[in-house]
Amino acid sequence: MEYVHMPVLAKEVKEYLIPPTEENPVMVDCTTGEGGHTHMMLNSYPNLTVYGLDCDEHIQEKAKYRMKNFGDRFIPVHTWFDDYFKDYSGPELDLVLIDLGISIYHYEESNRGFSFKKDEKLDMRLNEKSDLTAQMVVNSYSQEDLANLIYKYGEERYSRRIAKAICEARGLKKIESSNELETIIFNCVPQNYKHGRLHPATRTFQALRIEVNNELDRIESTIINATKALKVGGRMAVISFHSLEDRIVKWTFKELAKTCTCPPEAIYCTCDTKPLVKILTKKPIVATEEENKVNPPSRSAKLRVIERI
Ligand SMILES: C[S@@+](CC[C@H](N)C(=O)[O-])C[C@H]1O[C@@H](n2cnc3c(N)ncnc32)[C@H](O)[C@@H]1O
């Protein structure tokens, strides 16, 4: 079997994700994907057990195959990570990894319209049991809702223009494929935006994917609940790929590390707040130039790590 996704910041993840005990440590990989990081961790710690979560059962089949030699040290779980940690009652955890977003597999092999470089049905669901598809979003949302979501989740400056073009196009014919949508976007943006560093459809496609999979709303509760599941000395690493994700990770970590929750006008601290974690990465870790060259998606990756105290 071929694996198309190269794990980002793998060396750095390994440097930070050190279990507090070598005695049968337990890790949850919230976003196993094809299992690049999990494979590295299982190889590094012979007593480690990894619960490998993924909401996409197709990519999970690849991870299962890749991990077949590790026997029951790899336990695949088909679930959204926020659902998994909602009422968590499993073992105390030594390590948690969250490598946000989607895998190269989704662009190249899934056939679900994540990439505008291919002509595929506009679906974009990571979990095929979900109700909402990208086709439903582009064909049924109001022009205003479309513009708002493209602006909010894509940080796209031509969001209004793109939403208008989508609504005009769907008035003539239902928008069904990734190429159709790409053409609509390409044709409606100003000339100088057509040939910039980013393809003009990139941000809209990102926004649709985030909307369809409700990606951002799942992060904060997962970090908080997974932190509570960590044993003292246990560590959590989160890799994000755009500012919307990184902002949530950064602020959630800060909240968990807070030593005082008194109102700002208080002269003395009376709250007795006990921080749950310490932050191990003052600034996010980013990929080296060397990694950027061999693994271009790593360019936008940011790694932040906390330790339970
Ligand atoms: C960036 S890839 C992970 C790559 C992996 N670390 C590796 O080294 O191969 C993210 C994976 O997480 C899954 N995923 C994204 N959001 C998820 C969520 N909320 N719950 C569970 N899995 C999720 C995606 O289906 C995808 O397979």
The ligand as an SDF file (V2000), in Angstrom:
LIG
                    3D

 27 29  0  0  0  0  0  0  0  0999 V2000
   -3.4580   16.1120    8.9260 C   0  0  0  0  0  0  0  0  0  0  0  0
   -4.1820   14.5400    8.8670 S   0  0  0  0  0  0  0  0  0  0  0  0
   -3.2290   13.5980    9.9970 C   0  0  0  0  0  0  0  0  0  0  0  0
   -1.9650   13.0340    9.4440 C   0  0  0  0  0  0  0  0  0  0  0  0
   -1.2660   12.0890   10.3820 C   0  0  0  0  0  0  0  0  0  0  0  0
   -0.8030   12.7600   11.5650 N   0  0  0  0  0  0  0  0  0  0  0  0
   -0.1210   11.3800    9.7000 C   0  0  0  0  0  0  0  0  0  0  0  0
    1.0320   11.5330   10.1490 O   0  0  0  0  0  0  0  0  0  0  0  0
   -0.3430   10.6520    8.7210 O   0  0  0  0  0  0  0  0  0  0  0  0
   -5.6500   14.7600    9.7900 C   0  0  0  0  0  0  0  0  0  0  0  0
   -6.5320   13.5390    9.9020 C   0  0  0  0  0  0  0  0  0  0  0  0
   -7.4630   13.7750   10.9390 O   0  0  0  0  0  0  0  0  0  0  0  0
   -8.7590   13.4480   10.5330 C   0  0  0  0  0  0  0  0  0  0  0  0
   -9.6210   14.4060   11.2360 N   0  0  0  0  0  0  0  0  0  0  0  0
   -9.8010   15.7130   10.9840 C   0  0  0  0  0  0  0  0  0  0  0  0
  -10.6400   16.2580   11.8740 N   0  0  0  0  0  0  0  0  0  0  0  0
  -11.0060   15.2610   12.7220 C   0  0  0  0  0  0  0  0  0  0  0  0
  -11.8610   15.1960   13.8780 C   0  0  0  0  0  0  0  0  0  0  0  0
  -12.5040   16.2700   14.3150 N   0  0  0  0  0  0  0  0  0  0  0  0
  -11.9850   14.0090   14.5080 N   0  0  0  0  0  0  0  0  0  0  0  0
  -11.3150   12.9080   14.0650 C   0  0  0  0  0  0  0  0  0  0  0  0
  -10.5050   12.9140   12.9850 N   0  0  0  0  0  0  0  0  0  0  0  0
  -10.3410   14.0770   12.3300 C   0  0  0  0  0  0  0  0  0  0  0  0
   -8.7810   13.5770    9.0390 C   0  0  0  0  0  0  0  0  0  0  0  0
   -9.7120   12.6610    8.4810 O   0  0  0  0  0  0  0  0  0  0  0  0
   -7.3360   13.2180    8.6730 C   0  0  0  0  0  0  0  0  0  0  0  0
   -7.2270   11.8610    8.3670 O   0  0  0  0  0  0  0  0  0  0  0  0
  1  2  1  0
  2  3  1  0
  2 10  1  0
  3  4  1  0
  4  5  1  0
  5  6  1  0
  5  7  1  0
  7  8  2  0
  7  9  1  0
 10 11  1  0
 11 12  1  0
 11 26  1  0
 12 13  1  0
 13 14  1  0
 13 24  1  0
 14 15  1  0
 14 23  1  0
 15 16  2  0
 16 17  1  0
 17 18  1  0
 17 23  2  0
 18 19  1  0
 18 20  2  0
 20 21  1  0
 21 22  2  0
 22 23  1  0
 24 25  1  0
 24 26  1  0
 26 27  1  0
M  CHG  2   2   1   9  -1
M  END
$$$$
